[in-house]
Amino acid sequence: MARYTSYGKLDDSPVGELEVGFKGFNNRLRPDQLPSGMLAESLNGRCDINGEWQTRRGIQVKLAPFVEPDFVLPFYLYADATSSSLAGPTAGVTTINFASPHGIVDQTFIGVSGITGVTPDPNGNRLATVTSTTQLTILVTGSTGTAAGTATVGSPSLDDDVIVAIYGTTEFYDDANSNDDYILIAGNTEVRAFNLKTEVSTSIAYPSGVNISSDIDLVPFNNKIYLLRDGLTSLEWDGDMSGGLAFTEVPNGVYTQPVSLSVTAFEITNNRAKVTVSTPSVHGLSVGDVIVLTEEGSSGLFVDSEWVVSEIGSTSIFYFYVRSANLSSIANTKWSAKISQGLGFTHSPAPPWAVVHQKRLVVPFNYTMEGTSGSPTITDREIRDELIFSQISSSDTFDYIYGQFKFMSGKSDYLVGLHSFSEDQLVVFNRESIYVISNSTNLKDAQLSLITNDLGCVSRNSITQVGDKLVFLSDNGVYALDFQDLYNLRGQDVPLSESIDSTFKRINLDRTDQIQAVYFDNRYYLAAPIDGSLTNNVLIIFNLLNKEWESIDSVDDPKWDYRYLVVAGDGSQRGVYVVNGNGGVHLLDAADSGNDSIIIQIGATQTSPLISGVAVTRMATAGDIERKRWKDWEIHIESSSGANSNAALSAITENIDDTIALGSISSFYGAVLPSGEDISIRGRFGLHRSYGIQYKVQSTQGRPKVRAIKIVGAKAFRNNSEAV
């Protein structure tokens, strides 16, 4: 551009504004108030530690474990049509031919029956791909054989045994065998265990007659997996992938409280005590149970001293280890299973969810469990601000707690979520207050402390530990509890989300049950519904290294949702997995192509929508409020190593308001930018006049990486006349 050695008072002195690094975005402040390095908008982007902004990597489907759909829209009531011939399958595709027009609409679901000779079975509800008026195909991934028989094609069936939705997920390690890492996915008729190493799924059945129809909580605890159903008997699975692959109901009905056991024989060998109780009494103990001395007799032991059962010999014999071999006289001693520290024991009280804390399950105490085993009577207590703790290492025995864990802060409140922290601290998030329970190893000594009654949590699944902080969503946005001093929890005055408050005000707070959050690779991921959506349609990301909000991610398909987030996997498979509500396990940030690979409907094939990354810079104003004449721009941009790139370039002006199309990478370069190639592009604005200007980059192919942007302009007015 033209430069001079000196300028007169009427000359326009060019002023350049340069951005050479980006660390996040801020949409609370006006674009002209932002400091250097801050973007006004970042969609589907990542701000690397070196300051480069780049379109995010693609989502990659790993598994569509449920292949047969049920009721989907649009739902067509087709008349049955009979095939004239069959062909295939070829690459999983079976072709169905008809002697006359079949009347099927392309990409709708049909009911198929009568096909033989193909494995796995292609019959059932299938997505139809119409190739002509007398021919269609169906895809069953991995199918082999030769299609035979006569196919009948008509309306899809409504079947309670077909997977229609996903209701819960968790990570699970197969400790009993290979230590392989799995994601467990609960459908309405079964749980599927997806092996992240082999990418093979295995079915785990529900008990006969059990069908899931609402959200559940899957909790790994004590080498088992517990499936918690609000107001219904919980289920458990032994966690052995090589054993029985089925859930059973946990012990239920009225709880038989411990009774005293009279000892008739007692001997010690190598500090191992063998205890025989009087007949016809049976001890009813299990390995790991705690027993208590209720009458010391002449043993020299103390009443209420506790011992752990190490082995079961028979219904009348059990063993435990002692610290000395001098307990030779136990005449008149009596023992029992550990006595409740509260009002008695109960079986699992049908909780909606649980957390593991100090080897105990802690659950909301919403229901009472009575009645008989197998036919329990579950009664709603109509209380939503109490907790109940299980016995140590037990999921079946819960101890009624005295009133100290009923959370009252002087106003009506209710329990939202829990988080187990170090030093035996259980943080309790209520809707309008936060407490901490400490010293719960021994429930008699547990203490309850109020952190704040001015702040609460709106979503249980938004609670995530990030370093020494607990991050959660409140009415005012995302807050963090600081654990710099583990014994003195302090709430932050300003929400972490203050800089993108405009985004958080768009969250649909009527659907906070949908919200999910995880922490991985120095990022906090929050999946949320915005702009009235009923499902999580965006992923809002905070970068802990840059200490700024980094991006609002979305997928270019209205059927997509970030239903569940799970951090799972080992080695290169470690990452954030998304299980969407309609059928697939997906890995975030997994592909360089510039497209997402997703499953958006149970039984459907994957789609590959474009990732539209958008970066809008802060507003350049040349340091004053006068109108400027914008002259030139320059951008340094690079293509990722994994794919060719292209992007649309534009500018946004204010006062005078306008949008200026500047072209694209390919229009300047002559072609799309090859993978790994970088380029410096220069252009002119065409002397547009305005108070301020922003530069916008929107990717249209691949994952372009923006390194630096420069904007040059000069003052457009030299008098005091009114600018219009």
Order of alpha helices (4+ residues) and beta strands (2+ residues): beta-beta-beta-beta-beta-beta-beta-beta-beta-beta-beta-beta-beta-beta-beta-beta-beta-beta-beta-beta-beta-beta-beta-beta-beta-beta-beta-beta-beta-beta-beta-beta-beta-beta-beta-beta-beta-beta-beta-beta-beta-beta-beta-alpha-beta-beta-beta-beta-beta-beta-beta-beta-beta-beta-beta-alpha-beta-beta-beta
